[in-house]
Every structure is written in C-alpha cells, then in structure tokens.
Amino acid sequence: MLNKNIVDYMGCDCTYEEADIVLYGAPFDSTTSFRPGTRFAGGAIRTDSYGLELYSPYQDRSLEECRVFDMGDLELAIGSSKKVLDQIEETAGEIFRDGKLPFLIGGEHLVTLGSVRAAARKYPGLHIIHLDAHTDLREDYLGVELSHACVLRRCWELLGDGRIHQFGIRSGERAEFGWAREGHTDLHPFTLEGLGETLEKLKGVPVYFTVDLDVMDPSVFPGTGTPEPGGVSYMELQRAVTEVCRKAEVIGCDVTELSPPFDPTGASTAAACKIIREMLIALGTK
C-alpha cells in the first residue's frame, strides 16, 4: 500500500495525542531587511535531519525517548504580516490549550511574536531568553512596526521591563543598546556569559526560549539573512541551548533565521538540524 509523501523531522513521528512537544514551521520572510530565504528553512531542516542520528552522544539520550509530533509547515497568508502572526498565535494557543509545548521553526524572527503572544496569555509571569546577533529592539524599521528588526520590542510591549534576557548581541542602533541598558531588557552583549546566573534567577519561572541562529559566527553559519561577524561557535551555542532546555522552565521555543539558499554546502542547515535535535532531546527527556 502506498503512503502519503510526508517528510517530518527525524524521529518526530508520534501522534498529536501522544506528543509532549509539537514541532511546526512558519515559512515566512516578508520583512527580511537584507537577504530573504528563511521561508525555505523548515523544508530543508526536515530533509537534512535524516543525515543525523537520533542519538546524542553529548547528552547520552535519543529522540526515541521523546514524544514529538511534527505537524509540518503552516500555510501562511501572503502579503500580511498581521495575518501571519494571527495564524501562528492561533496555532501556538491551541497547542498550549492541549497541554503541549510548541516548538516553532522559522522563518524570519518576526514569527516569534505570534508564539509569544499565545505564551504570554497563558503564562502571565512569562520571561524570554533570547540568543541573537541583533538587538531587534527598534521601535520601527523604515516605518514598519511588524518587522524582524522590531520583534523583541513588540515582545517587551507584552511583558514589560526586566523580563527579556538577551545574549550574544553585537549589532543594533546606538539607541537600541541605550534603551536596553536603561533597564528595559537584561542585555548581555557579545557573548553568552551570564546565562548560567540568569537560569538560576529564573528557577520555577515560565520561560519562552527564542534562538536566532545568526548568534553564531558566519564563519560557521553563513546561511542566514543578516550575517554578523563576531559570533559564538557552534559548540558554544549547542552547550547553551542544552543548558537552557534542561534547567529552565521552558514552556515554548523557536529556532529562526536559517536561510538555506545562502549556504549551498548545507553546513548551516546541518548546524540548525543538530541544534534542534539537542533542544528536543533536552526538553523531551527532562
């Protein structure tokens, strides 16, 4: 008997009802400020995930121990960022209502806002841990408030001061850095130092975890829309995401800003696949 031609992320093939974690994609890059292509990330990640093993020797655990359902990419509205965010918020909200953890694959970083809106509604005391090269704190970008350059500013409007913890930041306007340092966000520029101390402070607190993969240096991760030299290594990021997913009360998360067309070698997609594997295993085997 022939089966439907459906490619999911490796090992993420349990039913929705059985799942603790629901993987879903948002193929959207309409506000990208430099190089587009992140809409292709979900498909590339699912296909290339089969180049990895289910087992992580770093954690001595396997995806086989996790209950993850991959629902594929959302069919998003064309031409309306507002509609796209509404669709993501609705999907994340349904996953939350069913007592499961939504794991979003972008897409550009604006997609995070839809998921955070749903998370903030369910968890009033929500904090965000944000790994990125860019502040993403502009009030607007070329007059547009719904932009990937403004996504954490929009999240701040939902959560307020001191509840967004930013690491690896090395690019942004002077005004963005100044605004963050006024106490609006907890800014840790350039490196991932201070992450352990932040996790200690956030014990028992609901955390949304957002990973913009351009936090990595473009020498190891060129496949992104806005590469920024001076980033962390792959292993630094892998250790960080594993620590957050194991130690924090992560209630939802995302991985964004892989743009496969800008790395024809496939190395960037492989890095994204492996980061997602380590996050899924850490979340699914707590």
Buried (B, 14 or more C-beta within 10 A) or exposed (E): EEEEEEEBBBBBEBEEEEBBBBBBBBBBBBBBBEBBBBBBBBBBBBBBBEEBEBBBEBBEBBBEEBBBBBBBBBEBBEEEBEEBBBBBBBBBBEBBEEEBBBBBBBBBBBBBBBBBBBBBBBBEEBBBBBBBBBBBBBEEBEEEEBBBBBBBBBBBEBBEEEBBBBBBBBBBEEEBBEBBEEEBBBBBBEBBEEBEEBBEEBEEBBBBBBBBBBBBBBEBBBBBBBBBEEBBEBEBBBBBBBBBBBBBBBBBBBBBBBBBEBBEEBBBBBBBBBBBBBBBBBBBBE
